[in-house]
Amino acid sequence: MKIAETQNLISNISDQEWKSELEKASSKYHIIGAWIAIIFNPLFAFTDYINLPLHWQQLALIRLSISAVTLCVLLTRRKTNIPSYFVILVPFLLISLQNAYTFSLVSPDSILEHSINYIALLIGGAMFILWRWTYSVLVVLVSAKTTLLFVHLNTAVTKEQFMVKGGFLLLAVGIFMIVLIKARYDLTIREIKARLALKASNDELGLQKEIVEKSNQKITDSIKYAKRIQDSILGNLSRMESWFPDSFVLFMPKDILSGDFYWMYEDKPNQVKIVIAADCTGHGVPAAMMTVLANSILNEVVIQAKIYSPDKILYCLDQKLSESLNSRSETEEKINDGMDVSILSFTPSGTSFAAAKNLLFIVNGTETNVIPGSKFPIGSTQYGDTKVFEKHDLTLAKGTKLYMYSDGYPDQFGGTENKKYLSKRFREFLLNTSKVPMAEQKQKLTSEFISWKGAQSINTDDVLVIGIEV
């Protein structure tokens, strides 16, 4: 069937038809979401009792009131003919206001943990809600305004503390939620219209392919927009090039979003430079969420607290990441995801290195040295309190080259036997190409990687390599 005929068939579907089908498709999820809010929101009074012991009774009353209002809306929706999106809007907006109000009570040390609870609500909403994007924008704007108001009323917390410890993270996830709900809403409507059109004629087999392609493009566009958010938190490459004129960052994500990330900071008055390479568990969207969380913690630890020793940064990052990922009830399943991290700290007193699992490869002429990292990763609570992150003070001659990298390059499958590239071969290649300028070495690394895996093959994992000549 011609595209014009297909579009004409879809255009003949009345608004009443597709809206009725949309209500059927979304009603189940909205009702489930409302029941989850009714049951679980009061249960989190337990966390209020632990985190805010002076205010938990007041918050418990607020939580019970929200559940009561939601229950009334839910029980009367059929008699009043309330659309299902309004049923989920009530608890979603009220819990957002509840979370905003709690910011007027929290201490500076618990801002990030409370922000994670807020983020859980936004992510949950993105999973269950199907409505017009304008409703999402309305909820986010109302939540943002009320949150800023209650932060302003909290004399113990400054706006700068709030933004660094969670505000920017909340804003990024709020935007991500709007984009994701809109993509799911548009996709659902397209699928409904396609289904109704196919019922009218069995000759429209080409319609499904066209609709799916457009829907996939919509989702891809949304993920690409999320990538713009992720790119904004990556280190500034021009800044590192100004610190070290002969340096490079080779960054090749497996998917559009990456679980590897690099982070850089300079304290000019104290002549301190920090360069970090990190590899989060997994890849794609879940790992990208971890990079956003890790960036927020690094801002808090390095920029705000001015902790510059690489081993101390690792200890703080490990503690705060574990607390953030497991801040819910002790009865809930623990999250053991984490990341491998390498940190170089350049100060007037010298250069130091520390790492969680990753290593530092040093090349000085024909001599090489491997500085191992700790065997413990960042996060992953199964290790308990036994983690040790050792700091290595480095004595470096001029012209020495330093390399930090994730496991994406050595673990890439390829070659004539489709085997891993392996760390030994990778370090030999770094040594053999170390005599050329760093920019040229980056090109050689890229060519070698593509040749090994094959031009049409996919990456096994995200790839990150940082090279610096001192």
Beta strands, then each sheet from edge to edge (+ up, - down):
strand 1: 247-252
strand 2: 260-267
strand 3: 272-280
strand 4: 338-347
strand 5: 350-356
strand 6: 360-364
strand 7: 367-371
strand 8: 378-379
strand 9: 392-394
strand 10: 401-405
strand 11: 413-414
strand 12: 419-420
strand 13: 463-469
sheet 1: 1+ 13- 10+ 6- 7+
sheet 2: 2+ 3- 4+ 5- 9+
sheet 3: 2+ 3- 4+ 8-
sheet 4: 11+ 12-
end
